[in-house]
Amino acid sequence: MVNEYTIKGKFLMGSTFQKFERTIKAAKEENAVEKIYLDLGSKHGVKRKYVHIEEVRTD
């Protein structure tokens, strides 16, 4: 079953942290978090250690 997860957090962009909130469809919470890491790494070139997940919520 596919659920929607809302993920809040921040990532390092240059010398400051940028907040984000994204809604992802995934089968499990772990898959949704992995998708966030993949998207931010792909679009912004951010390494995983600079992404801080603060909240994961099921919608």
C-alpha positions in Angstrom: 0.0 0.0 0.0 1.3 3.4 -0.9 1.1 6.2 1.6 1.9 9.9 1.4 4.6 11.1 3.8 5.4 14.8 4.6 9.0 15.3 5.4 10.4 18.4 7.0 14.0 19.3 7.6 16.9 21.4 6.4 20.0 21.0 4.3 23.3 22.9 3.9 23.2 25.2 0.9 26.5 27.2 0.7 27.2 28.4 4.2 23.6 28.4 5.5 20.9 25.8 6.2 17.8 25.9 3.9 14.5 24.6 5.3 12.4 22.3 3.2 9.0 20.5 3.4 8.2 17.8 0.8 5.4 15.3 0.3 6.5 12.0 -1.1 4.5 8.9 -2.1 6.1 5.7 -0.9 5.4 2.2 0.5 7.4 2.7 3.7 8.8 5.6 5.7 12.4 4.5 5.0 11.7 4.7 1.2 10.3 8.2 1.5 13.4 9.4 3.5 15.7 7.7 0.9 13.8 9.6 -1.9 14.5 12.9 -0.1 18.2 12.1 0.1 18.2 11.2 -3.6 16.3 14.3 -4.7 18.3 16.8 -2.7 21.6 15.1 -3.8 20.5 15.2 -7.4 19.1 18.7 -7.6 21.4 20.5 -5.2 24.5 18.4 -5.0 24.1 18.0 -1.2 25.7 15.0 0.5 23.6 13.0 3.0 25.5 14.2 6.0 24.4 17.7 5.3 20.7 16.8 5.2 18.9 16.9 8.5 15.4 15.3 8.7 13.4 16.8 11.5 10.0 15.3 11.0 8.3 12.5 9.0 4.5 12.5 9.1 2.0 10.2 7.4 -0.8 12.1 5.6 
